[in-house]
């Protein structure tokens, strides 16, 4: 099983965020901070080893329609999601 989140970032304005390298106790704060730093039109490409369903719910509650959520890859052990700031 691969754990490298191998999907390349080839588009300008797409910033990789590998959550696996962030201590669990800081992970959500780091993710929310990164999302706050994005400008409209920019995307955070999130990589994790599990599907972060509670996090997706929190992002939806916090940002609503300002952030879109799109799975790029959804394989066991390798999840990649694009969070795009739209306005």
PDB file with SEQRES, HELIX, SHEET and CRYST1 records, atoms N, CA, C and O in Angstrom:
SEQRES   1 A   87  UNK UNK UNK UNK UNK UNK UNK UNK UNK UNK UNK UNK UNK          
SEQRES   2 A   87  UNK UNK UNK UNK UNK UNK UNK UNK UNK UNK UNK UNK UNK          
SEQRES   3 A   87  UNK UNK UNK UNK UNK UNK UNK UNK UNK UNK UNK UNK UNK          
SEQRES   4 A   87  UNK UNK UNK UNK UNK UNK UNK UNK UNK UNK UNK UNK UNK          
SEQRES   5 A   87  UNK UNK UNK UNK UNK UNK UNK UNK UNK UNK UNK UNK UNK          
SEQRES   6 A   87  UNK UNK UNK UNK UNK UNK UNK UNK UNK UNK UNK UNK UNK          
SEQRES   7 A   87  UNK UNK UNK UNK UNK UNK UNK UNK UNK                          
HELIX    1 AA1 UNK A   19  UNK A   21  5                                   3    
HELIX    2 AA2 UNK A   24  UNK A   37  1                                  14    
HELIX    3 AA3 UNK A   53  UNK A   63  1                                  11    
HELIX    4 AA4 UNK A   64  UNK A   66  5                                   3    
SHEET    1 AA1 4 UNK A  14  UNK A  18  0                                        
SHEET    2 AA1 4 UNK A  43  UNK A  48  1                                        
SHEET    3 AA1 4 UNK A  78  UNK A  85 -1                                        
SHEET    4 AA1 4 UNK A  67  UNK A  75 -1                                        
CRYST1    1.000    1.000    1.000  90.00  90.00  90.00 P 1           1          
ATOM      1  N   UNK A   1       0.846  -1.177   0.000  1.00  0.00           N  
ATOM      2  CA  UNK A   1       0.000   0.000   0.000  1.00  0.00           C  
ATOM      3  C   UNK A   1       0.898   1.249   0.000  1.00  0.00           C  
ATOM      4  O   UNK A   1       1.853   1.339   0.771  1.00  0.00           O  
ATOM      5  N   UNK A   2       0.583   2.180  -0.852  1.00  0.00           N  
ATOM      6  CA  UNK A   2       1.376   3.403  -0.975  1.00  0.00           C  
ATOM      7  C   UNK A   2       0.884   4.450   0.013  1.00  0.00           C  
ATOM      8  O   UNK A   2      -0.317   4.598   0.240  1.00  0.00           O  
ATOM      9  N   UNK A   3       1.833   5.173   0.595  1.00  0.00           N  
ATOM     10  CA  UNK A   3       1.468   6.247   1.534  1.00  0.00           C  
ATOM     11  C   UNK A   3       2.177   7.534   1.172  1.00  0.00           C  
ATOM     12  O   UNK A   3       2.622   8.266   2.056  1.00  0.00           O  
ATOM     13  N   UNK A   4       2.289   7.824  -0.125  1.00  0.00           N  
ATOM     14  CA  UNK A   4       3.084   8.971  -0.509  1.00  0.00           C  
ATOM     15  C   UNK A   4       2.273  10.130  -1.071  1.00  0.00           C  
ATOM     16  O   UNK A   4       2.844  11.169  -1.403  1.00  0.00           O  
ATOM     17  N   UNK A   5       0.971   9.981  -1.186  1.00  0.00           N  
ATOM     18  CA  UNK A   5       0.132  11.030  -1.767  1.00  0.00           C  
ATOM     19  C   UNK A   5       0.791  11.535  -3.042  1.00  0.00           C  
ATOM     20  O   UNK A   5       1.226  12.683  -3.130  1.00  0.00           O  
ATOM     21  N   UNK A   6       0.850  10.660  -4.011  1.00  0.00           N  
ATOM     22  CA  UNK A   6       1.684  10.837  -5.187  1.00  0.00           C  
ATOM     23  C   UNK A   6       1.087  11.721  -6.268  1.00  0.00           C  
ATOM     24  O   UNK A   6       1.756  11.996  -7.264  1.00  0.00           O  
ATOM     25  N   UNK A   7      -0.138  12.172  -6.106  1.00  0.00           N  
ATOM     26  CA  UNK A   7      -0.759  13.007  -7.130  1.00  0.00           C  
ATOM     27  C   UNK A   7      -0.019  14.346  -7.205  1.00  0.00           C  
ATOM     28  O   UNK A   7      -0.037  15.100  -6.232  1.00  0.00           O  
ATOM     29  N   UNK A   8       0.631  14.663  -8.328  1.00  0.00           N  
ATOM     30  CA  UNK A   8       1.449  15.883  -8.376  1.00  0.00           C  
ATOM     31  C   UNK A   8       0.607  17.153  -8.415  1.00  0.00           C  
ATOM     32  O   UNK A   8      -0.506  17.163  -8.940  1.00  0.00           O  
ATOM     33  N   UNK A   9       1.155  18.212  -7.853  1.00  0.00           N  
ATOM     34  CA  UNK A   9       0.535  19.530  -7.934  1.00  0.00           C  
ATOM     35  C   UNK A   9       1.150  20.219  -9.141  1.00  0.00           C  
ATOM     36  O   UNK A   9       2.336  20.551  -9.137  1.00  0.00           O  
ATOM     37  N   UNK A  10       0.347  20.433 -10.167  1.00  0.00           N  
ATOM     38  CA  UNK A  10       0.856  21.031 -11.397  1.00  0.00           C  
ATOM     39  C   UNK A  10       0.169  22.358 -11.710  1.00  0.00           C  
ATOM     40  O   UNK A  10       0.493  22.996 -12.712  1.00  0.00           O  
ATOM     41  N   UNK A  11      -0.751  22.771 -10.892  1.00  0.00           N  
ATOM     42  CA  UNK A  11      -1.514  23.989 -11.139  1.00  0.00           C  
ATOM     43  C   UNK A  11      -1.077  25.079 -10.174  1.00  0.00           C  
ATOM     44  O   UNK A  11      -0.898  24.828  -8.982  1.00  0.00           O  
ATOM     45  N   UNK A  12      -0.909  26.266 -10.684  1.00  0.00           N  
ATOM     46  CA  UNK A  12      -0.567  27.391  -9.816  1.00  0.00           C  
ATOM     47  C   UNK A  12      -1.737  27.681  -8.888  1.00  0.00           C  
ATOM     48  O   UNK A  12      -2.897  27.550  -9.277  1.00  0.00           O  
ATOM     49  N   UNK A  13      -1.423  28.074  -7.659  1.00  0.00           N  
ATOM     50  CA  UNK A  13      -2.472  28.371  -6.691  1.00  0.00           C  
ATOM     51  C   UNK A  13      -2.968  27.144  -5.948  1.00  0.00           C  
ATOM     52  O   UNK A  13      -3.947  27.225  -5.206  1.00  0.00           O  
ATOM     53  N   UNK A  14      -2.298  25.993  -6.137  1.00  0.00           N  
ATOM     54  CA  UNK A  14      -2.627  24.773  -5.400  1.00  0.00           C  
ATOM     55  C   UNK A  14      -1.460  24.477  -4.472  1.00  0.00           C  
ATOM     56  O   UNK A  14      -0.332  24.277  -4.923  1.00  0.00           O  
ATOM     57  N   UNK A  15      -1.737  24.449  -3.169  1.00  0.00           N  
ATOM     58  CA  UNK A  15      -0.697  24.302  -2.161  1.00  0.00           C  
ATOM     59  C   UNK A  15      -0.877  22.990  -1.413  1.00  0.00           C  
ATOM     60  O   UNK A  15      -1.937  22.760  -0.830  1.00  0.00           O  
ATOM     61  N   UNK A  16       0.136  22.120  -1.415  1.00  0.00           N  
ATOM     62  CA  UNK A  16       0.009  20.831  -0.725  1.00  0.00           C  
ATOM     63  C   UNK A  16       0.053  20.989   0.797  1.00  0.00           C  
ATOM     64  O   UNK A  16       0.791  21.818   1.330  1.00  0.00           O  
ATOM     65  N   UNK A  17      -0.741  20.186   1.473  1.00  0.00           N  
ATOM     66  CA  UNK A  17      -0.754  20.133   2.936  1.00  0.00           C  
ATOM     67  C   UNK A  17      -0.830  18.666   3.327  1.00  0.00           C  
ATOM     68  O   UNK A  17      -1.879  18.038   3.182  1.00  0.00           O  
ATOM     69  N   UNK A  18       0.267  18.118   3.819  1.00  0.00           N  
ATOM     70  CA  UNK A  18       0.313  16.715   4.230  1.00  0.00           C  
ATOM     71  C   UNK A  18       0.060  16.646   5.732  1.00  0.00           C  
ATOM     72  O   UNK A  18       0.951  16.919   6.536  1.00  0.00           O  
ATOM     73  N   UNK A  19      -1.153  16.281   6.098  1.00  0.00           N  
ATOM     74  CA  UNK A  19      -1.549  16.260   7.511  1.00  0.00           C  
ATOM     75  C   UNK A  19      -0.821  15.180   8.295  1.00  0.00           C  
ATOM     76  O   UNK A  19      -0.748  15.258   9.522  1.00  0.00           O  
ATOM     77  N   UNK A  20      -0.287  14.182   7.621  1.00  0.00           N  
ATOM     78  CA  UNK A  20       0.373  13.080   8.318  1.00  0.00           C  
ATOM     79  C   UNK A  20       1.634  13.541   9.032  1.00  0.00           C  
ATOM     80  O   UNK A  20       2.091  12.873   9.959  1.00  0.00           O  
ATOM     81  N   UNK A  21       2.207  14.664   8.623  1.00  0.00           N  
ATOM     82  CA  UNK A  21       3.418  15.159   9.255  1.00  0.00           C  
ATOM     83  C   UNK A  21       3.169  16.111  10.401  1.00  0.00           C  
ATOM     84  O   UNK A  21       4.115  16.649  10.976  1.00  0.00           O  
ATOM     85  N   UNK A  22       1.895  16.330  10.750  1.00  0.00           N  
ATOM     86  CA  UNK A  22       1.528  17.261  11.822  1.00  0.00           C  
ATOM     87  C   UNK A  22       1.039  16.444  13.014  1.00  0.00           C  
ATOM     88  O   UNK A  22       0.228  15.532  12.854  1.00  0.00           O  
ATOM     89  N   UNK A  23       1.528  16.767  14.202  1.00  0.00           N  
ATOM     90  CA  UNK A  23       1.094  16.054  15.406  1.00  0.00           C  
ATOM     91  C   UNK A  23      -0.427  16.120  15.529  1.00  0.00           C  
ATOM     92  O   UNK A  23      -1.035  17.161  15.276  1.00  0.00           O  
ATOM     93  N   UNK A  24      -1.028  15.006  15.916  1.00  0.00           N  
ATOM     94  CA  UNK A  24      -2.494  14.931  15.956  1.00  0.00           C  
ATOM     95  C   UNK A  24      -3.126  16.043  16.781  1.00  0.00           C  
ATOM     96  O   UNK A  24      -4.182  16.556  16.412  1.00  0.00           O  
ATOM     97  N   UNK A  25      -2.506  16.422  17.879  1.00  0.00           N  
ATOM     98  CA  UNK A  25      -3.122  17.441  18.741  1.00  0.00           C  
ATOM     99  C   UNK A  25      -3.125  18.815  18.088  1.00  0.00           C  
ATOM    100  O   UNK A  25      -3.904  19.680  18.489  1.00  0.00           O  
ATOM    101  N   UNK A  26      -2.263  19.041  17.080  1.00  0.00           N  
ATOM    102  CA  UNK A  26      -2.202  20.334  16.387  1.00  0.00           C  
ATOM    103  C   UNK A  26      -2.851  20.307  15.011  1.00  0.00           C  
ATOM    104  O   UNK A  26      -2.985  21.345  14.364  1.00  0.00           O  
ATOM    105  N   UNK A  27      -3.253  19.123  14.566  1.00  0.00           N  
ATOM    106  CA  UNK A  27      -3.661  18.947  13.176  1.00  0.00           C  
ATOM    107  C   UNK A  27      -4.817  19.852  12.756  1.00  0.00           C  
ATOM    108  O   UNK A  27      -4.714  20.547  11.745  1.00  0.00           O  
ATOM    109  N   UNK A  28      -5.912  19.857  13.510  1.00  0.00           N  
ATOM    110  CA  UNK A  28      -7.063  20.658  13.084  1.00  0.00           C  
ATOM    111  C   UNK A  28      -6.744  22.152  13.109  1.00  0.00           C  
ATOM    112  O   UNK A  28      -7.156  22.889  12.214  1.00  0.00           O  
ATOM    113  N   UNK A  29      -6.014  22.599  14.126  1.00  0.00           N  
ATOM    114  CA  UNK A  29      -5.642  24.018  14.188  1.00  0.00           C  
ATOM    115  C   UNK A  29      -4.769  24.392  12.993  1.00  0.00           C  
ATOM    116  O   UNK A  29      -4.933  25.469  12.420  1.00  0.00           O  
ATOM    117  N   UNK A  30      -3.844  23.511  12.615  1.00  0.00           N  
ATOM    118  CA  UNK A  30      -2.971  23.782  11.467  1.00  0.00           C  
ATOM    119  C   UNK A  30      -3.776  23.838  10.169  1.00  0.00           C  
ATOM    120  O   UNK A  30      -3.528  24.688   9.314  1.00  0.00           O  
ATOM    121  N   UNK A  31      -4.728  22.938  10.030  1.00  0.00           N  
ATOM    122  CA  UNK A  31      -5.552  22.899   8.816  1.00  0.00           C  
ATOM    123  C   UNK A  31      -6.399  24.162   8.719  1.00  0.00           C  
ATOM    124  O   UNK A  31      -6.475  24.775   7.654  1.00  0.00           O  
ATOM    125  N   UNK A  32      -7.038  24.557   9.822  1.00  0.00           N  
ATOM    126  CA  UNK A  32      -7.862  25.762   9.798  1.00  0.00           C  
ATOM    127  C   UNK A  32      -7.013  27.013   9.552  1.00  0.00           C  
ATOM    128  O   UNK A  32      -7.445  27.932   8.857  1.00  0.00           O  
ATOM    129  N   UNK A  33      -5.811  27.046  10.120  1.00  0.00           N  
ATOM    130  CA  UNK A  33      -4.901  28.166   9.872  1.00  0.00           C  
ATOM    131  C   UNK A  33      -4.507  28.248   8.408  1.00  0.00           C  
ATOM    132  O   UNK A  33      -4.460  29.335   7.832  1.00  0.00           O  
ATOM    133  N   UNK A  34      -4.221  27.095   7.806  1.00  0.00           N  
ATOM    134  CA  UNK A  34      -3.858  27.068   6.392  1.00  0.00           C  
ATOM    135  C   UNK A  34      -5.024  27.530   5.528  1.00  0.00           C  
ATOM    136  O   UNK A  34      -4.828  28.286   4.577  1.00  0.00           O  
ATOM    137  N   UNK A  35      -6.230  27.086   5.847  1.00  0.00           N  
ATOM    138  CA  UNK A  35      -7.403  27.520   5.078  1.00  0.00           C  
ATOM    139  C   UNK A  35      -7.624  29.027   5.223  1.00  0.00           C  
ATOM    140  O   UNK A  35      -7.969  29.701   4.252  1.00  0.00           O  
ATOM    141  N   UNK A  36      -7.428  29.551   6.426  1.00  0.00           N  
ATOM    142  CA  UNK A  36      -7.574  30.991   6.651  1.00  0.00           C  
ATOM    143  C   UNK A  36      -6.573  31.797   5.828  1.00  0.00           C  
ATOM    144  O   UNK A  36      -6.846  32.939   5.460  1.00  0.00           O  
ATOM    145  N   UNK A  37      -5.409  31.201   5.537  1.00  0.00           N  
ATOM    146  CA  UNK A  37      -4.353  31.905   4.810  1.00  0.00           C  
ATOM    147  C   UNK A  37      -4.590  31.940   3.299  1.00  0.00           C  
ATOM    148  O   UNK A  37      -3.951  32.718   2.592  1.00  0.00           O  
ATOM    149  N   UNK A  38      -5.497  31.110   2.805  1.00  0.00           N  
ATOM    150  CA  UNK A  38      -5.740  31.061   1.360  1.00  0.00           C  
ATOM    151  C   UNK A  38      -6.562  32.257   0.895  1.00  0.00           C  
ATOM    152  O   UNK A  38      -7.450  32.739   1.598  1.00  0.00           O  
ATOM    153  N   UNK A  39      -6.241  32.716  -0.302  1.00  0.00           N  
ATOM    154  CA  UNK A  39      -6.995  33.774  -0.957  1.00  0.00           C  
ATOM    155  C   UNK A  39      -8.047  33.141  -1.870  1.00  0.00           C  
ATOM    156  O   UNK A  39      -7.896  31.985  -2.265  1.00  0.00           O  
ATOM    157  N   UNK A  40      -9.106  33.876  -2.212  1.00  0.00           N  
ATOM    158  CA  UNK A  40     -10.091  33.335  -3.159  1.00  0.00           C  
ATOM    159  C   UNK A  40      -9.405  32.851  -4.443  1.00  0.00           C  
ATOM    160  O   UNK A  40      -8.549  33.533  -5.006  1.00  0.00           O  
ATOM    161  N   UNK A  41      -9.801  31.671  -4.880  1.00  0.00           N  
ATOM    162  CA  UNK A  41      -9.224  31.062  -6.066  1.00  0.00           C  
ATOM    163  C   UNK A  41      -8.080  30.112  -5.755  1.00  0.00           C  
ATOM    164  O   UNK A  41      -7.666  29.349  -6.627  1.00  0.00           O  
ATOM    165  N   UNK A  42      -7.559  30.141  -4.532  1.00  0.00           N  
ATOM    166  CA  UNK A  42      -6.472  29.247  -4.163  1.00  0.00           C  
ATOM    167  C   UNK A  42      -7.018  27.960  -3.562  1.00  0.00           C  
ATOM    168  O   UNK A  42      -8.133  27.920  -3.042  1.00  0.00           O  
ATOM    169  N   UNK A  43      -6.211  26.914  -3.645  1.00  0.00           N  
ATOM    170  CA  UNK A  43      -6.613  25.579  -3.211  1.00  0.00           C  
ATOM    171  C   UNK A  43      -5.552  24.985  -2.299  1.00  0.00           C  
ATOM    172  O   UNK A  43      -4.356  25.103  -2.564  1.00  0.00           O  
ATOM    173  N   UNK A  44      -5.998  24.347  -1.224  1.00  0.00           N  
ATOM    174  CA  UNK A  44      -5.114  23.543  -0.390  1.00  0.00           C  
ATOM    175  C   UNK A  44      -5.365  22.083  -0.760  1.00  0.00           C  
ATOM    176  O   UNK A  44      -6.482  21.588  -0.609  1.00  0.00           O  
ATOM    177  N   UNK A  45      -4.327  21.391  -1.245  1.00  0.00           N  
ATOM    178  CA  UNK A  45      -4.441  19.962  -1.547  1.00  0.00           C  
ATOM    179  C   UNK A  45      -4.030  19.190  -0.304  1.00  0.00           C  
ATOM    180  O   UNK A  45      -2.847  19.086   0.021  1.00  0.00           O  
ATOM    181  N   UNK A  46      -5.019  18.657   0.378  1.00  0.00           N  
ATOM    182  CA  UNK A  46      -4.880  17.994   1.674  1.00  0.00           C  
ATOM    183  C   UNK A  46      -4.620  16.511   1.471  1.00  0.00           C  
ATOM    184  O   UNK A  46      -5.316  15.852   0.698  1.00  0.00           O  
ATOM    185  N   UNK A  47      -3.625  15.990   2.160  1.00  0.00           N  
ATOM    186  CA  UNK A  47      -3.275  14.572   2.084  1.00  0.00           C  
ATOM    187  C   UNK A  47      -3.327  13.979   3.489  1.00  0.00           C  
ATOM    188  O   UNK A  47      -2.826  14.575   4.443  1.00  0.00           O  
ATOM    189  N   UNK A  48      -3.937  12.805   3.609  1.00  0.00           N  
ATOM    190  CA  UNK A  48      -4.050  12.158   4.912  1.00  0.00           C  
ATOM    191  C   UNK A  48      -4.101  10.646   4.724  1.00  0.00           C  
ATOM    192  O   UNK A  48      -4.291  10.157   3.610  1.00  0.00           O  
ATOM    193  N   UNK A  49      -3.931   9.916   5.811  1.00  0.00           N  
ATOM    194  CA  UNK A  49      -3.972   8.455   5.725  1.00  0.00           C  
ATOM    195  C   UNK A  49      -5.361   7.885   6.034  1.00  0.00           C  
ATOM    196  O   UNK A  49      -5.553   6.670   5.980  1.00  0.00           O  
ATOM    197  N   UNK A  50      -6.321   8.741   6.352  1.00  0.00           N  
ATOM    198  CA  UNK A  50      -7.695   8.296   6.574  1.00  0.00           C  
ATOM    199  C   UNK A  50      -8.659   9.383   6.104  1.00  0.00           C  
ATOM    200  O   UNK A  50      -8.286  10.548   5.968  1.00  0.00           O  
ATOM    201  N   UNK A  51      -9.890   8.984   5.862  1.00  0.00           N  
ATOM    202  CA  UNK A  51     -10.921   9.912   5.407  1.00  0.00           C  
ATOM    203  C   UNK A  51     -11.371  10.763   6.598  1.00  0.00           C  
ATOM    204  O   UNK A  51     -11.947  10.222   7.542  1.00  0.00           O  
ATOM    205  N   UNK A  52     -11.129  12.063   6.582  1.00  0.00           N  
ATOM    206  CA  UNK A  52     -11.369  12.908   7.759  1.00  0.00           C  
ATOM    207  C   UNK A  52     -12.788  13.451   7.824  1.00  0.00           C  
ATOM    208  O   UNK A  52     -12.989  14.665   7.790  1.00  0.00           O  
ATOM    209  N   UNK A  53     -13.769  12.571   7.917  1.00  0.00           N  
ATOM    210  CA  UNK A  53     -15.166  13.002   7.865  1.00  0.00           C  
ATOM    211  C   UNK A  53     -15.538  14.022   8.948  1.00  0.00           C  
ATOM    212  O   UNK A  53     -16.230  14.990   8.634  1.00  0.00           O  
ATOM    213  N   UNK A  54     -15.109  13.851  10.220  1.00  0.00           N  
ATOM    214  CA  UNK A  54     -15.430  14.884  11.219  1.00  0.00           C  
ATOM    215  C   UNK A  54     -14.819  16.246  10.850  1.00  0.00           C  
ATOM    216  O   UNK A  54     -15.445  17.286  11.057  1.00  0.00           O  
ATOM    217  N   UNK A  55     -13.603  16.234  10.306  1.00  0.00           N  
ATOM    218  CA  UNK A  55     -12.957  17.475   9.883  1.00  0.00           C  
ATOM    219  C   UNK A  55     -13.760  18.138   8.763  1.00  0.00           C  
ATOM    220  O   UNK A  55     -13.946  19.355   8.778  1.00  0.00           O  
ATOM    221  N   UNK A  56     -14.232  17.364   7.805  1.00  0.00           N  
ATOM    222  CA  UNK A  56     -15.011  17.931   6.700  1.00  0.00           C  
ATOM    223  C   UNK A  56     -16.264  18.618   7.229  1.00  0.00           C  
ATOM    224  O   UNK A  56     -16.648  19.682   6.742  1.00  0.00           O  
ATOM    225  N   UNK A  57     -16.890  18.015   8.215  1.00  0.00           N  
ATOM    226  CA  UNK A  57     -18.068  18.615   8.833  1.00  0.00           C  
ATOM    227  C   UNK A  57     -17.708  19.934   9.515  1.00  0.00           C  
ATOM    228  O   UNK A  57     -18.444  20.914   9.403  1.00  0.00           O  
ATOM    229  N   UNK A  58     -16.574  19.957  10.223  1.00  0.00           N  
ATOM    230  CA  UNK A  58     -16.133  21.185  10.897  1.00  0.00           C  
ATOM    231  C   UNK A  58     -15.802  22.285   9.887  1.00  0.00           C  
ATOM    232  O   UNK A  58     -16.137  23.449  10.107  1.00  0.00           O  
ATOM    233  N   UNK A  59     -15.155  21.925   8.796  1.00  0.00           N  
ATOM    234  CA  UNK A  59     -14.820  22.909   7.764  1.00  0.00           C  
ATOM    235  C   UNK A  59     -16.093  23.470   7.159  1.00  0.00           C  
ATOM    236  O   UNK A  59     -16.200  24.676   6.937  1.00  0.00           O  
ATOM    237  N   UNK A  60     -17.057  22.603   6.892  1.00  0.00           N  
ATOM    238  CA  UNK A  60     -18.330  23.058   6.343  1.00  0.00           C  
ATOM    239  C   UNK A  60     -19.032  24.006   7.309  1.00  0.00           C  
ATOM    240  O   UNK A  60     -19.608  25.006   6.881  1.00  0.00           O  
ATOM    241  N   UNK A  61     -18.993  23.703   8.608  1.00  0.00           N  
ATOM    242  CA  UNK A  61     -19.623  24.573   9.608  1.00  0.00           C  
ATOM    243  C   UNK A  61     -18.920  25.917   9.705  1.00  0.00           C  
ATOM    244  O   UNK A  61     -19.573  26.954   9.825  1.00  0.00           O  
ATOM    245  N   UNK A  62     -17.581  25.907   9.654  1.00  0.00           N  
ATOM    246  CA  UNK A  62     -16.786  27.118   9.829  1.00  0.00           C  
ATOM    247  C   UNK A  62     -16.786  28.009   8.587  1.00  0.00           C  
ATOM    248  O   UNK A  62     -16.919  29.228   8.696  1.00  0.00           O  
ATOM    249  N   UNK A  63     -16.639  27.408   7.418  1.00  0.00           N  
ATOM    250  CA  UNK A  63     -16.446  28.179   6.190  1.00  0.00           C  
ATOM    251  C   UNK A  63     -17.663  28.191   5.272  1.00  0.00           C  
ATOM    252  O   UNK A  63     -17.783  29.064   4.413  1.00  0.00           O  
ATOM    253  N   UNK A  64     -18.563  27.230   5.447  1.00  0.00           N  
ATOM    254  CA  UNK A  64     -19.760  27.177   4.599  1.00  0.00           C  
ATOM    255  C   UNK A  64     -19.403  27.106   3.121  1.00  0.00           C  
ATOM    256  O   UNK A  64     -18.515  26.351   2.725  1.00  0.00           O  
ATOM    257  N   UNK A  65     -20.090  27.885   2.318  1.00  0.00           N  
ATOM    258  CA  UNK A  65     -19.901  27.845   0.866  1.00  0.00           C  
ATOM    259  C   UNK A  65     -18.634  28.554   0.406  1.00  0.00           C  
ATOM    260  O   UNK A  65     -18.332  28.548  -0.787  1.00  0.00           O  
ATOM    261  N   UNK A  66     -17.880  29.168   1.330  1.00  0.00           N  
ATOM    262  CA  UNK A  66     -16.621  29.842   0.946  1.00  0.00           C  
ATOM    263  C   UNK A  66     -15.532  28.850   0.585  1.00  0.00           C  
ATOM    264  O   UNK A  66     -14.581  29.208  -0.110  1.00  0.00           O  
ATOM    265  N   UNK A  67     -15.652  27.605   1.045  1.00  0.00           N  
ATOM    266  CA  UNK A  67     -14.649  26.572   0.746  1.00  0.00           C  
ATOM    267  C   UNK A  67     -15.364  25.372   0.133  1.00  0.00           C  
ATOM    268  O   UNK A  67     -16.282  24.807   0.727  1.00  0.00           O  
ATOM    269  N   UNK A  68     -14.921  24.990  -1.076  1.00  0.00           N  
ATOM    270  CA  UNK A  68     -15.456  23.778  -1.686  1.00  0.00           C  
ATOM    271  C   UNK A  68     -14.550  22.604  -1.331  1.00  0.00           C  
ATOM    272  O   UNK A  68     -13.352  22.774  -1.108  1.00  0.00           O  
ATOM    273  N   UNK A  69     -15.136  21.420  -1.281  1.00  0.00           N  
ATOM    274  CA  UNK A  69     -14.422  20.202  -0.911  1.00  0.00           C  
ATOM    275  C   UNK A  69     -14.575  19.213  -2.050  1.00  0.00           C  
ATOM    276  O   UNK A  69     -15.690  18.842  -2.418  1.00  0.00           O  
ATOM    277  N   UNK A  70     -13.433  18.783  -2.616  1.00  0.00           N  
ATOM    278  CA  UNK A  70     -13.466  17.836  -3.721  1.00  0.00           C  
ATOM    279  C   UNK A  70     -12.390  16.774  -3.523  1.00  0.00           C  
ATOM    280  O   UNK A  70     -11.206  17.083  -3.387  1.00  0.00           O  
ATOM    281  N   UNK A  71     -12.829  15.516  -3.509  1.00  0.00           N  
ATOM    282  CA  UNK A  71     -11.873  14.416  -3.402  1.00  0.00           C  
ATOM    283  C   UNK A  71     -11.092  14.295  -4.708  1.00  0.00           C  
ATOM    284  O   UNK A  71     -11.681  14.237  -5.787  1.00  0.00           O  
ATOM    285  N   UNK A  72      -9.770  14.256  -4.604  1.00  0.00           N  
ATOM    286  CA  UNK A  72      -8.889  14.001  -5.740  1.00  0.00           C  
ATOM    287  C   UNK A  72      -8.578  12.512  -5.782  1.00  0.00           C  
ATOM    288  O   UNK A  72      -8.479  11.911  -6.852  1.00  0.00           O  
ATOM    289  N   UNK A  73      -8.425  11.929  -4.598  1.00  0.00           N  
ATOM    290  CA  UNK A  73      -8.084  10.513  -4.465  1.00  0.00           C  
ATOM    291  C   UNK A  73      -8.714  10.011  -3.178  1.00  0.00           C  
ATOM    292  O   UNK A  73      -8.633  10.665  -2.138  1.00  0.00           O  
ATOM    293  N   UNK A  74      -9.338   8.849  -3.253  1.00  0.00           N  
ATOM    294  CA  UNK A  74     -10.011   8.301  -2.068  1.00  0.00           C  
ATOM    295  C   UNK A  74      -9.746   6.799  -1.997  1.00  0.00           C  
ATOM    296  O   UNK A  74     -10.641   5.986  -2.230  1.00  0.00           O  
ATOM    297  N   UNK A  75      -8.500   6.444  -1.671  1.00  0.00           N  
ATOM    298  CA  UNK A  75      -8.095   5.053  -1.538  1.00  0.00           C  
ATOM    299  C   UNK A  75      -7.784   4.788  -0.069  1.00  0.00           C  
ATOM    300  O   UNK A  75      -7.337   5.693   0.635  1.00  0.00           O  
ATOM    301  N   UNK A  76      -8.012   3.566   0.408  1.00  0.00           N  
ATOM    302  CA  UNK A  76      -7.646   3.265   1.795  1.00  0.00           C  
ATOM    303  C   UNK A  76      -6.177   3.595   2.046  1.00  0.00           C  
ATOM    304  O   UNK A  76      -5.296   3.136   1.318  1.00  0.00           O  
ATOM    305  N   UNK A  77      -5.924   4.383   3.065  1.00  0.00           N  
ATOM    306  CA  UNK A  77      -4.558   4.751   3.423  1.00  0.00           C  
ATOM    307  C   UNK A  77      -4.010   5.945   2.669  1.00  0.00           C  
ATOM    308  O   UNK A  77      -2.936   6.440   3.008  1.00  0.00           O  
ATOM    309  N   UNK A  78      -4.710   6.416   1.667  1.00  0.00           N  
ATOM    310  CA  UNK A  78      -4.229   7.561   0.888  1.00  0.00           C  
ATOM    311  C   UNK A  78      -5.419   8.395   0.406  1.00  0.00           C  
ATOM    312  O   UNK A  78      -6.041   8.108  -0.617  1.00  0.00           O  
ATOM    313  N   UNK A  79      -5.701   9.428   1.179  1.00  0.00           N  
ATOM    314  CA  UNK A  79      -6.821  10.324   0.884  1.00  0.00           C  
ATOM    315  C   UNK A  79      -6.246  11.665   0.447  1.00  0.00           C  
ATOM    316  O   UNK A  79      -5.337  12.199   1.083  1.00  0.00           O  
ATOM    317  N   UNK A  80      -6.779  12.201  -0.640  1.00  0.00           N  
ATOM    318  CA  UNK A  80      -6.365  13.516  -1.102  1.00  0.00           C  
ATOM    319  C   UNK A  80      -7.621  14.326  -1.422  1.00  0.00           C  
ATOM    320  O   UNK A  80      -8.489  13.888  -2.177  1.00  0.00           O  
ATOM    321  N   UNK A  81      -7.693  15.519  -0.828  1.00  0.00           N  
ATOM    322  CA  UNK A  81      -8.869  16.371  -0.976  1.00  0.00           C  
ATOM    323  C   UNK A  81      -8.400  17.773  -1.330  1.00  0.00           C  
ATOM    324  O   UNK A  81      -7.462  18.292  -0.725  1.00  0.00           O  
ATOM    325  N   UNK A  82      -9.054  18.385  -2.311  1.00  0.00           N  
ATOM    326  CA  UNK A  82      -8.820  19.782  -2.623  1.00  0.00           C  
ATOM    327  C   UNK A  82      -9.837  20.638  -1.889  1.00  0.00           C  
ATOM    328  O   UNK A  82     -11.046  20.474  -2.051  1.00  0.00           O  
ATOM    329  N   UNK A  83      -9.320  21.563  -1.072  1.00  0.00           N  
ATOM    330  CA  UNK A  83     -10.154  22.571  -0.410  1.00  0.00           C  
ATOM    331  C   UNK A  83      -9.907  23.855  -1.169  1.00  0.00           C  
ATOM    332  O   UNK A  83      -8.792  24.376  -1.134  1.00  0.00           O  
ATOM    333  N   UNK A  84     -10.907  24.384  -1.856  1.00  0.00           N  
ATOM    334  CA  UNK A  84     -10.757  25.590  -2.675  1.00  0.00           C  
ATOM    335  C   UNK A  84     -11.559  26.731  -2.095  1.00  0.00           C  
ATOM    336  O   UNK A  84     -12.748  26.584  -1.813  1.00  0.00           O  
ATOM    337  N   UNK A  85     -10.909  27.875  -1.915  1.00  0.00           N  
ATOM    338  CA  UNK A  85     -11.583  29.067  -1.426  1.00  0.00           C  
ATOM    339  C   UNK A  85     -12.237  29.761  -2.615  1.00  0.00           C  
ATOM    340  O   UNK A  85     -11.560  30.126  -3.575  1.00  0.00           O  
ATOM    341  N   UNK A  86     -13.543  29.942  -2.551  1.00  0.00           N  
ATOM    342  CA  UNK A  86     -14.256  30.505  -3.688  1.00  0.00           C  
ATOM    343  C   UNK A  86     -14.630  31.964  -3.506  1.00  0.00           C  
ATOM    344  O   UNK A  86     -14.813  32.675  -4.495  1.00  0.00           O  
ATOM    345  N   UNK A  87     -14.747  32.427  -2.281  1.00  0.00           N  
ATOM    346  CA  UNK A  87     -15.037  33.863  -2.078  1.00  0.00           C  
ATOM    347  C   UNK A  87     -14.751  34.256  -0.643  1.00  0.00           C  
ATOM    348  O   UNK A  87     -14.931  35.416  -0.272  1.00  0.00           O  
TER     349      UNK A  87                                                      
END                                                                             
